[in-house]
């Protein structure tokens, strides 16, 4: 069986899909299948693309100037050539929405009458649909609805995302398979919590983009500072001082807006900015954090939550993510979107003794080890592929 994965690009700065598609392709390839990835490469990118490891062929089509809204003829040619030369047991797994590469995948598969599964990767959430809404409403009417309806199967990373598909009137089968998380042995064996006795760290890691809710984090931190708890010297927390580290690349100038709000609130001494971080530096940040916060407006999965938990760090996030597991497994806080709920969770978390936060983190690590491995995700996805090719039964995770 051969699977061709298509995605706009594999650049780290493009966010979670670049990592998750690369990891899924590698895990599927490791199960003995022929996996190939086709993506564009932006010659202006400052980081190397996240080429899948292992037995995965990767084809990168040059696209000068990082033009996401232009699909080079070379991409469609490479797509058609790959599909025409592939064996009969072939399907295409397209990732993302709204871009010309996604439309090209739908058109070519339709012309060749090949099975196609689509992973929207969070691009059909209500927040995502409202962002640049008029453009998406136009695209929905012109081609995007039709392209999605022509896919044999849709892939959702949570039941919440699957419900969003149905609310948009999409009726085909949906495979509900969460993403996995990849960890090195050093990360699995690491100790939890920062090493500085008098300083505790709250970490945010992700794109610096309005969807991530950083302005709510700044507002919540300002509210905490103005409260009596803001002194952070309760009996539970002792004399410890807290800081917030924000790591990730800027997108569309939002970093300047966040820094301006921090300055306006006179919080410069509480926030540190680490910029974009490579994998080794990323794991160091997780290992040295006492709390992880993702105050996002919307996520289809939230791979950074799984990574933080896997490193033994308790998490605070919003109900814009599908992470109810944080409360059911007692490893974090799953709160409503907004400043007040976020401030309340931060206050509660900071007042806990270090030992209790570490215990929460260890429960989170166990949750990820048992439920969120790429090997498990790949096995489920391969079962879906086999069913689509009529060589296996319908999996129970297809709804």
LINBEL-V968819 format. One record per residue. RES is the residue in one small letter. PSI is psi as a letter, one per 20 degrees, with the letter a starting at -180 (none if undefined). Layout:
BEGIN
res=RES psi=PSI
res=RES psi=PSI
END
This chain:
BEGIN
res=x psi=p
res=x psi=p
res=x psi=p
res=x psi=o
res=x psi=p
res=x psi=p
res=x psi=q
res=x psi=g
res=x psi=r
res=x psi=k
res=x psi=p
res=x psi=h
res=x psi=i
res=x psi=i
res=x psi=a
res=x psi=g
res=x psi=h
res=x psi=h
res=x psi=g
res=x psi=h
res=x psi=g
res=x psi=g
res=x psi=g
res=x psi=g
res=x psi=g
res=x psi=g
res=x psi=h
res=x psi=g
res=x psi=h
res=x psi=i
res=x psi=j
res=x psi=j
res=x psi=r
res=x psi=o
res=x psi=p
res=x psi=q
res=x psi=p
res=x psi=p
res=x psi=r
res=x psi=q
res=x psi=p
res=x psi=o
res=x psi=i
res=x psi=i
res=x psi=q
res=x psi=i
res=x psi=q
res=x psi=q
res=x psi=q
res=x psi=m
res=x psi=p
res=x psi=p
res=x psi=r
res=x psi=b
res=x psi=l
res=x psi=p
res=x psi=p
res=x psi=p
res=x psi=p
res=x psi=p
res=x psi=o
res=x psi=p
res=x psi=n
res=x psi=q
res=x psi=j
res=x psi=l
res=x psi=n
res=x psi=h
res=x psi=k
res=x psi=p
res=x psi=o
res=x psi=q
res=x psi=h
res=x psi=h
res=x psi=g
res=x psi=h
res=x psi=g
res=x psi=h
res=x psi=g
res=x psi=g
res=x psi=g
res=x psi=g
res=x psi=h
res=x psi=h
res=x psi=i
res=x psi=r
res=x psi=r
res=x psi=h
res=x psi=m
res=x psi=q
res=x psi=r
res=x psi=p
res=x psi=o
res=x psi=q
res=x psi=p
res=x psi=r
res=x psi=r
res=x psi=i
res=x psi=q
res=x psi=h
res=x psi=h
res=x psi=g
res=x psi=h
res=x psi=g
res=x psi=g
res=x psi=g
res=x psi=g
res=x psi=g
res=x psi=h
res=x psi=g
res=x psi=h
res=x psi=i
res=x psi=l
res=x psi=q
res=x psi=q
res=x psi=p
res=x psi=q
res=x psi=p
res=x psi=o
res=x psi=h
res=x psi=l
res=x psi=j
res=x psi=j
res=x psi=j
res=x psi=r
res=x psi=g
res=x psi=g
res=x psi=h
res=x psi=h
res=x psi=h
res=x psi=p
res=x psi=l
res=x psi=g
res=x psi=h
res=x psi=g
res=x psi=h
res=x psi=h
res=x psi=g
res=x psi=h
res=x psi=g
res=x psi=h
res=x psi=g
res=x psi=h
res=x psi=g
res=x psi=g
res=x psi=g
res=x psi=g
res=x psi=g
res=x psi=h
res=x psi=i
res=x psi=p
res=x psi=h
res=x psi=q
res=x psi=q
res=x psi=p
res=x psi=q
res=x psi=i
res=x psi=r
res=x psi=h
res=x psi=g
res=x psi=h
res=x psi=g
res=x psi=h
res=x psi=h
res=x psi=g
res=x psi=h
res=x psi=h
res=x psi=j
res=x psi=j
res=x psi=p
res=x psi=i
res=x psi=r
res=x psi=q
res=x psi=p
res=x psi=o
res=x psi=o
res=x psi=o
res=x psi=q
res=x psi=r
res=x psi=a
res=x psi=p
res=x psi=p
res=x psi=q
res=x psi=q
res=x psi=h
res=x psi=h
res=x psi=g
res=x psi=h
res=x psi=j
res=x psi=q
res=x psi=q
res=x psi=p
res=x psi=q
res=x psi=q
res=x psi=i
res=x psi=o
res=x psi=h
res=x psi=i
res=x psi=p
res=x psi=q
res=x psi=p
res=x psi=p
res=x psi=p
res=x psi=p
res=x psi=p
res=x psi=a
res=x psi=q
res=x psi=n
res=x psi=q
res=x psi=h
res=x psi=h
res=x psi=i
res=x psi=k
res=x psi=h
res=x psi=h
res=x psi=h
res=x psi=g
res=x psi=g
res=x psi=h
res=x psi=g
res=x psi=h
res=x psi=g
res=x psi=h
res=x psi=g
res=x psi=h
res=x psi=i
res=x psi=r
res=x psi=h
res=x psi=h
res=x psi=i
res=x psi=h
res=x psi=k
res=x psi=l
res=x psi=r
res=x psi=h
res=x psi=g
res=x psi=i
res=x psi=b
res=x psi=j
res=x psi=q
res=x psi=q
res=x psi=q
res=x psi=r
res=x psi=p
res=x psi=p
res=x psi=o
res=x psi=p
res=x psi=r
res=x psi=q
res=x psi=q
res=x psi=o
res=x psi=k
res=x psi=j
res=x psi=h
res=x psi=g
res=x psi=h
res=x psi=g
res=x psi=g
res=x psi=h
res=x psi=h
res=x psi=h
res=x psi=g
res=x psi=g
res=x psi=h
res=x psi=j
res=x psi=l
res=x psi=j
res=x psi=h
res=x psi=i
res=x psi=h
res=x psi=p
res=x psi=q
res=x psi=p
res=x psi=i
res=x psi=a
res=x psi=q
res=x psi=p
res=x psi=r
res=x psi=g
res=x psi=g
res=x psi=h
res=x psi=g
res=x psi=h
res=x psi=g
res=x psi=g
res=x psi=g
res=x psi=h
res=x psi=j
res=x psi=q
res=x psi=h
res=x psi=q
res=x psi=p
res=x psi=p
res=x psi=n
res=x psi=k
res=x psi=q
res=x psi=h
res=x psi=p
res=x psi=q
res=x psi=h
res=x psi=f
res=x psi=m
res=x psi=h
res=x psi=h
res=x psi=g
res=x psi=h
res=x psi=g
res=x psi=g
res=x psi=g
res=x psi=h
res=x psi=j
res=x psi=k
res=x psi=p
res=x psi=q
res=x psi=q
res=x psi=p
res=x psi=r
res=x psi=r
res=x psi=j
res=x psi=i
res=x psi=r
res=x psi=k
res=x psi=l
res=x psi=h
res=x psi=h
res=x psi=h
res=x psi=g
res=x psi=h
res=x psi=j
res=x psi=l
res=x psi=j
res=x psi=a
res=x psi=p
res=x psi=n
res=x psi=r
res=x psi=q
res=x psi=p
res=x psi=r
res=x psi=g
res=x psi=g
res=x psi=h
res=x psi=g
res=x psi=h
res=x psi=g
res=x psi=g
res=x psi=g
res=x psi=g
res=x psi=g
res=x psi=g
res=x psi=h
res=x psi=i
res=x psi=q
res=x psi=q
res=x psi=h
res=x psi=h
res=x psi=h
res=x psi=g
res=x psi=h
res=x psi=g
res=x psi=g
res=x psi=g
res=x psi=h
res=x psi=h
res=x psi=g
res=x psi=g
res=x psi=g
res=x psi=g
res=x psi=g
res=x psi=h
res=x psi=h
res=x psi=i
res=x psi=l
res=x psi=q
res=x psi=h
res=x psi=g
res=x psi=g
res=x psi=g
res=x psi=g
res=x psi=g
res=x psi=g
res=x psi=h
res=x psi=h
res=x psi=h
res=x psi=g
res=x psi=g
res=x psi=g
res=x psi=g
res=x psi=h
res=x psi=j
res=x psi=k
res=x psi=j
res=x psi=r
res=x psi=r
res=x psi=p
res=x psi=q
res=x psi=i
res=x psi=j
res=x psi=p
res=x psi=none
END
